[in-house]
Amino acid sequence: MLMKGDAKMRKRFLMKVISFSFLAMCSGFMTHTVKAEERPSVETSTLSTETTGAENKQDNVISNNPISQSVELKDVHEHYQKCKEADEEKARQIRLEKLRKKRLRIKRQRLKRKQELEKSSLGTFLITAYCPCYECSEGYGSKIAWNHAGHRFARPYHTIAVDKNIIPYGTRVKIEGYGDTIFVAEDCGGKVKGMHVDVFKSTHSETINVQQHRKIYVVK
C-alpha cells in the first residue's frame, strides 16, 4: 500500500516539473520576441534624434551666417520701402482727390452765382465816374440827392448816380468788372439818363477814361 502511494506522488511531482519547465520555456520565447520587436523602434528613435540634431545644427549655421542675415535685412528694408512708397502714393491720391473736389465745388458756386446774377440782371449800362470836384459835381460836391438815414454825402466806390426812373433810389447793385463791391443808388446827375450809371470816386484822376459798358445786377 505504501509503495503504490509513493509511486502516485512521484508521478504527480514529475508532471508538475514538466509543466513548470514548459511554462518557463514559453515565457522566455515570448520575452525574446518582444525585445526583438522593440529593437527597431529604438534604432528609429535614435536615427530621428540624430536627424533632428543635424537639422538644428544646419539652421544654426544658416542663422549665424552673416551673408544670410544681410540678405534677410535687405529683404526687410525693400519691403519697408515698398510699403512706405505705397502709403505716400495713397496719401498723394487722397490730396489730389480733395483738391479736385474743392475746385469742382468752387466752380459750381461761381456758376450758381453767375446764374443768380443773370436772373437779377438789369441789363447793360454805360458806366462812367465822377468826383466831388466842380467839373464833375457842378458845385454840389459830395452831397447826394437821396437823403436817407442821416447819410447826406456820397461815399467812394459805394454811391452811384442813376436815373431813378430806371434804378430807384436805395437799390443795391453789383457792376460787372467791380468784383463783389456793392453799390447803392443814392445820387443823380444832369447827364445821367436812361441806361447810364455814374460811380462816385475820391479823385478826379480816377474818373478819366473809365467809360465802358457793363452789366448791372440787383442785389437782394
C-alpha positions in Angstrom: 0.0 0.0 0.0 2.8 2.4 0.8 4.6 1.6 -2.4 1.5 2.4 -4.5 1.1 5.8 -2.7 4.7 6.7 -3.2 4.5 6.0 -6.9 1.5 8.3 -7.3 3.2 11.1 -5.5 6.3 10.8 -7.7 4.2 10.7 -10.8 2.4 14.0 -9.7 5.7 15.6 -8.9 7.1 14.8 -12.3 4.0 16.2 -14.0 4.4 19.5 -12.1 8.1 19.7 -13.0 7.3 19.1 -16.7 4.5 21.7 -16.6 6.7 24.3 -14.9 9.6 23.7 -17.4 7.2 24.1 -20.3 5.8 27.4 -19.0 9.3 28.7 -18.4 10.3 27.9 -22.0 7.2 29.7 -23.4 7.8 32.7 -21.2 11.4 33.0 -22.4 10.4 32.7 -26.0 7.8 35.5 -25.7 10.2 37.8 -24.0 12.8 37.3 -26.7 10.2 38.1 -29.4 9.1 41.3 -27.7 12.7 42.5 -27.3 13.3 41.7 -30.9 10.3 43.7 -32.0 11.2 46.7 -29.8 14.7 47.0 -31.1 13.9 48.6 -34.5 11.8 51.4 -32.8 14.8 52.2 -30.6 17.0 52.4 -33.6 14.4 54.5 -35.4 14.2 56.9 -32.4 17.9 57.2 -32.3 18.1 57.9 -36.1 15.3 60.5 -35.7 17.1 62.3 -32.9 20.3 62.3 -34.9 18.5 63.8 -37.9 16.8 66.5 -35.8 20.1 67.4 -34.3 21.7 67.7 -37.7 18.9 69.9 -38.9 19.2 72.1 -35.9 22.9 72.4 -36.4 22.3 73.4 -40.1 19.7 76.0 -39.0 22.1 77.4 -36.5 24.8 77.6 -39.2 22.4 79.5 -41.5 21.1 81.8 -38.9 24.7 82.6 -37.8 25.8 83.2 -41.3 26.5 86.9 -41.9 25.6 86.7 -45.6 22.2 85.1 -44.8 21.5 87.8 -42.2 22.4 90.5 -44.7 20.0 89.1 -47.3 17.2 89.0 -44.7 17.8 92.6 -43.7 17.9 93.7 -47.3 14.5 92.0 -47.9 13.0 93.7 -44.8 14.3 97.1 -46.0 12.9 96.6 -49.5 9.5 95.6 -48.1 9.5 98.6 -45.8 10.4 100.9 -48.7 7.6 99.5 -50.9 5.1 99.9 -48.1 6.3 103.5 -47.5 6.0 104.4 -51.2 2.6 102.8 -51.4 1.4 104.9 -48.4 2.9 108.1 -49.9 1.2 107.4 -53.2 -2.1 106.7 -51.5 -1.8 110.0 -49.5 -1.0 111.9 -52.7 -4.0 110.5 -54.4 -6.2 111.5 -51.5 -4.8 115.1 -51.6 -5.4 115.3 -55.3 -9.0 114.0 -54.9 -9.7 116.6 -52.2 -8.2 119.3 -54.4 -10.3 118.2 -57.3 -13.5 118.2 -55.3 -12.6 121.7 -53.9 -12.1 123.1 -57.3 -15.3 121.5 -58.6 -17.2 123.0 -55.6 -15.8 126.5 -56.3 -16.6 126.1 -60.0 -20.2 125.1 -59.1 -20.6 128.0 -56.7 -19.3 130.5 -59.2 -21.7 129.1 -61.8 -24.6 129.3 -59.4 -23.8 132.9 -58.5 -23.5 133.7 -62.2 -26.9 132.2 -62.9 -28.4 134.0 -60.0 -26.9 137.3 -61.3 -28.2 136.6 -64.8 -31.7 136.3 -63.3 -31.3 139.6 -61.5 -29.6 141.4 -64.4 -31.0 144.9 -65.2 -29.2 144.9 -68.5 -26.1 146.6 -69.9 -25.4 150.1 -68.8 -22.9 152.8 -69.7 -20.5 153.1 -66.7 -18.8 156.5 -66.0 -17.3 158.1 -62.9 -17.4 161.4 -61.1 -15.8 163.0 -58.0 -16.5 166.0 -55.7 -14.8 168.5 -57.9 -16.7 171.3 -59.6 -16.2 169.9 -63.1 -17.9 166.6 -62.1 -20.4 167.7 -59.5 -21.4 171.1 -60.8 -20.9 172.7 -57.4 -22.8 170.1 -55.4 -19.5 168.5 -54.2 -20.1 165.2 -52.4 -23.7 166.0 -51.4 -26.2 163.3 -52.6 -29.7 163.7 -53.9 -31.2 160.9 -51.8 -31.1 161.8 -48.2 -31.8 158.8 -46.1 -30.9 157.6 -42.6 -28.7 160.6 -42.0 -26.5 160.0 -45.0 -26.0 163.2 -46.9 -22.7 162.7 -48.6 -21.5 160.3 -51.3 -19.0 157.6 -50.4 -16.3 156.4 -52.9 -17.0 153.0 -54.5 -20.4 152.9 -52.8 -22.5 155.7 -54.1 -23.8 155.7 -57.7 -25.8 158.3 -59.6 -28.7 156.9 -61.6 -31.8 157.7 -63.5 -34.3 157.0 -60.7 -36.9 156.0 -63.3 -34.6 153.1 -64.3 -33.0 152.3 -61.0 -34.9 153.6 -57.9 -33.0 155.2 -55.1 -31.8 152.7 -52.4 -31.4 149.9 -54.9 -28.3 147.8 -54.2 -26.4 146.6 -57.3 -23.2 144.9 -58.5 -21.4 146.1 -61.5 -19.6 143.7 -63.8 -15.9 144.2 -63.5 -16.0 145.5 -59.9 -15.9 142.2 -58.2 -18.1 141.8 -55.1 -18.4 145.5 -54.4 -21.9 146.5 -53.7 -23.1 150.0 -54.8 -26.2 151.9 -53.7 -28.2 154.2 -55.9 -28.1 157.4 -53.9 -27.5 160.3 -56.3 -28.5 161.6 -59.7 -26.9 163.8 -62.4 -27.9 166.1 -65.2 -26.2 163.9 -67.8 -27.2 160.6 -66.2 -30.3 159.5 -68.1 -31.6 156.1 -69.1 -29.2 153.1 -69.1 -26.4 155.2 -67.6 -24.7 154.8 -64.2 -22.1 157.2 -62.7 -19.8 155.8 -60.0 -18.6 158.2 -57.3 -14.8 158.2 -56.7 -12.4 160.1 -54.5 -10.2 162.0 -57.0 -10.7 163.4 -60.5 -7.8 161.3 -61.9 -9.9 158.2 -61.1 -12.7 159.4 -63.3 -10.7 159.8 -66.5 -11.2 157.4 -69.4 -13.4 155.0 -67.5 -16.3 154.9 -69.9 -17.4 151.3 -70.6 -20.4 149.2 -71.0 -21.1 146.7 -68.2 -23.9 144.6 -66.9 -25.6 145.6 -63.7 -27.2 143.1 -61.3 -29.6 143.8 -58.4 -28.5 142.6 -55.0 -31.3 141.4 -52.8 
